[in-house]
Amino acid sequence: MRRRLRLLSLMLAAVISFVALCATPSAAEEEMTFKPTVKGAYLYGIPEKTTYDKLAAVLYKTIIDIKSTSGAVVVSGQDTYIGTGFTVSLNGNSYTAVILGDVNGDGILTAMDYIHIKRHYLGTYTIPGEAKLLAAGDDDFDGKIKAYIYLMVKRHVLGSYKMNVNYTVPYTDFEDDESGWTTSWV
């Protein structure tokens, strides 16, 4: 009886290990497909870890100028990620970049971003600045982060969800087409 129980537990452990290995996300670079969207003074839909070159590849017929939050110019060939609060000029029109979940403005969704969003969600911290509030999921500036954004950021940081893939601004009436792409700045 004990032998069968050991064998059964060993088989169960093997199955669980196999499932865990199959569910582990790949470290390989994924192709970035996204459509930046302008809404008011903000440019949405930029995924985390987007460089100047990746944004320029998506907006291939657009003149792009990017400045970091410190005012430093971001140019082609740099490994600087576009973060929330960066100024992105498209054909002379300036917009503030909003990367969903990136509240510290480094262009990467990290545990620190999650902690800030969680604390704001719980009411123990206030995220300063409109762009950072938009990145945290407060799209109507009522001071409340949407629960689904909070959960998306949490799952992204834990590795069980990929945020900002094919992201477009929710609840928006687009004039040009239904895909979320707008050519209003082109």
C-alpha positions as CSV (number, residue, x, y, z in Angstrom):
1,M,0.0,0.0,0.0
2,R,2.8,2.4,0.9
3,R,4.6,1.6,-2.3
4,R,1.6,2.4,-4.4
5,L,1.1,5.7,-2.5
6,R,4.8,6.6,-3.1
7,L,4.5,5.8,-6.7
8,L,1.3,7.8,-7.1
9,S,2.9,10.8,-5.3
10,L,6.0,10.5,-7.5
11,M,3.8,10.5,-10.6
12,L,1.8,13.4,-9.4
13,A,5.0,15.4,-8.7
14,A,6.2,14.6,-12.2
15,V,3.0,15.8,-13.7
16,I,3.0,19.1,-11.7
17,S,6.6,19.7,-12.6
18,F,5.9,19.2,-16.3
19,V,2.9,21.5,-16.2
20,A,5.0,24.2,-14.4
21,L,7.7,24.0,-17.0
22,C,5.3,24.2,-19.9
23,A,3.6,27.3,-18.3
24,T,6.8,29.2,-17.8
25,P,6.9,32.2,-20.1
26,S,9.6,32.2,-22.8
27,A,12.5,34.7,-22.4
28,A,12.7,35.1,-26.2
29,E,12.1,38.5,-27.6
30,E,8.5,38.8,-28.8
31,E,7.5,40.8,-31.9
32,M,6.0,44.1,-30.8
33,T,2.8,44.9,-32.6
34,F,1.0,47.9,-31.3
35,K,-0.9,50.9,-32.4
36,P,-0.2,54.2,-30.5
37,T,-3.4,56.2,-30.0
38,V,-3.8,59.9,-29.3
39,K,-6.4,61.0,-26.8
40,G,-6.3,64.6,-25.9
41,A,-2.7,65.5,-24.9
42,Y,-1.7,61.9,-24.3
43,L,-0.2,59.2,-26.5
44,Y,-1.5,55.7,-25.3
45,G,-0.8,52.2,-26.5
46,I,3.0,52.1,-26.2
47,P,4.1,48.8,-24.6
48,E,6.8,48.6,-22.0
49,K,10.4,48.4,-23.1
50,T,9.7,50.4,-26.3
51,T,12.7,52.3,-27.7
52,Y,12.8,55.1,-30.2
53,D,13.6,52.7,-33.0
54,K,10.6,50.4,-32.2
55,L,8.2,53.4,-32.0
56,A,9.7,54.8,-35.3
57,A,9.1,51.4,-37.0
58,V,5.4,51.5,-36.1
59,L,5.1,55.1,-37.1
60,Y,7.2,54.8,-40.2
61,K,5.9,57.9,-42.0
62,T,6.0,60.2,-39.0
63,I,8.6,62.7,-37.9
64,I,9.3,61.8,-34.2
65,D,11.0,63.7,-31.5
66,I,11.2,62.3,-28.0
67,K,12.3,63.9,-24.8
68,S,12.6,62.2,-21.4
69,T,11.0,63.6,-18.2
70,S,14.4,65.3,-17.5
71,G,14.4,66.9,-20.9
72,A,17.1,64.8,-22.4
73,V,16.6,64.1,-26.1
74,V,16.0,60.4,-27.0
75,V,17.4,59.5,-30.5
76,S,17.6,56.5,-32.8
77,G,20.1,53.9,-31.7
78,Q,19.7,54.5,-27.9
79,D,18.5,51.8,-25.6
80,T,16.4,54.2,-23.6
81,Y,12.9,53.0,-23.0
82,I,10.0,55.4,-23.6
83,G,8.4,55.9,-20.2
84,T,5.2,57.5,-18.9
85,G,5.7,61.3,-18.9
86,F,8.1,61.4,-21.9
87,T,7.2,64.1,-24.4
88,V,6.6,62.6,-27.9
89,S,6.3,65.0,-30.8
90,L,4.7,63.5,-33.9
91,N,4.9,65.8,-36.9
92,G,5.2,68.8,-34.7
93,N,2.4,68.0,-32.3
94,S,3.5,67.2,-28.7
95,Y,1.9,64.5,-26.6
96,T,2.7,63.0,-23.2
97,A,3.4,59.2,-23.4
98,V,1.3,57.0,-21.1
99,I,2.5,53.4,-20.7
100,L,-0.2,51.5,-18.9
101,G,1.2,50.3,-15.6
102,D,4.4,52.4,-15.7
103,V,3.9,55.0,-13.0
104,N,7.5,55.7,-12.2
105,G,8.3,56.6,-15.8
106,D,11.2,54.2,-16.6
107,G,9.3,52.5,-19.4
108,I,9.3,49.1,-17.6
109,L,6.6,47.6,-15.5
110,T,8.2,46.6,-12.3
111,A,7.3,45.6,-8.8
112,M,7.8,49.3,-7.7
113,D,5.1,50.3,-10.2
114,Y,2.8,47.6,-8.8
115,I,3.5,48.8,-5.2
116,H,2.6,52.4,-6.1
117,I,-0.6,51.3,-7.9
118,K,-1.5,48.9,-5.0
119,R,-0.9,51.6,-2.4
120,H,-2.9,54.2,-4.4
121,Y,-5.7,51.6,-4.9
122,L,-5.8,50.9,-1.1
123,G,-5.7,54.6,-0.3
124,T,-2.4,54.7,1.5
125,Y,-0.5,56.7,-1.2
126,T,-1.4,59.2,-3.9
127,I,0.2,58.9,-7.3
128,P,1.2,62.5,-8.4
129,G,0.6,63.8,-11.9
130,E,-2.0,63.2,-14.5
131,A,0.1,61.1,-16.8
132,K,1.1,58.8,-13.9
133,L,-2.6,58.5,-12.8
134,L,-3.5,57.6,-16.4
135,A,-0.8,55.0,-16.4
136,A,-2.1,53.6,-13.1
137,G,-5.6,53.2,-14.6
138,D,-7.4,56.3,-13.4
139,D,-8.6,57.3,-16.8
140,D,-11.2,59.8,-15.6
141,F,-9.1,61.5,-12.9
142,D,-11.5,60.7,-10.1
143,G,-8.6,59.5,-7.9
144,K,-9.7,55.8,-8.2
145,I,-7.7,53.2,-10.1
146,K,-9.8,50.7,-11.9
147,A,-9.7,47.2,-10.3
148,Y,-9.0,45.4,-13.6
149,I,-6.0,47.6,-14.3
150,Y,-4.7,46.9,-10.8
151,L,-5.1,43.2,-11.4
152,M,-3.5,43.3,-14.8
153,V,-0.4,45.1,-13.4
154,K,-0.2,42.5,-10.6
155,R,-0.5,39.6,-12.9
156,H,2.1,41.2,-15.3
157,V,4.6,41.6,-12.5
158,L,4.0,38.0,-11.4
159,G,4.5,36.8,-15.0
160,S,1.1,35.3,-15.6
161,Y,-0.2,38.1,-18.0
162,K,1.4,40.2,-20.7
163,M,0.2,43.8,-20.6
164,N,0.3,46.3,-23.4
165,V,0.2,43.9,-26.2
166,N,-2.0,45.3,-29.0
167,Y,-3.3,47.8,-26.5
168,T,-5.6,50.6,-27.5
169,V,-7.4,53.1,-25.3
170,P,-10.6,51.6,-23.9
171,Y,-14.0,53.4,-24.1
172,T,-13.0,55.8,-26.8
173,D,-14.9,56.7,-30.0
174,F,-12.3,56.7,-32.8
175,E,-13.0,58.9,-35.8
176,D,-10.8,57.1,-38.3
177,D,-11.6,53.4,-37.9
178,E,-12.6,50.8,-35.4
179,S,-9.2,49.3,-34.8
180,G,-8.0,52.0,-32.5
181,W,-5.6,53.5,-34.9
182,T,-5.9,57.2,-35.5
183,T,-4.2,59.3,-38.1
184,S,-5.1,62.6,-36.6
185,W,-1.4,63.5,-36.1
186,V,-0.1,62.2,-39.4
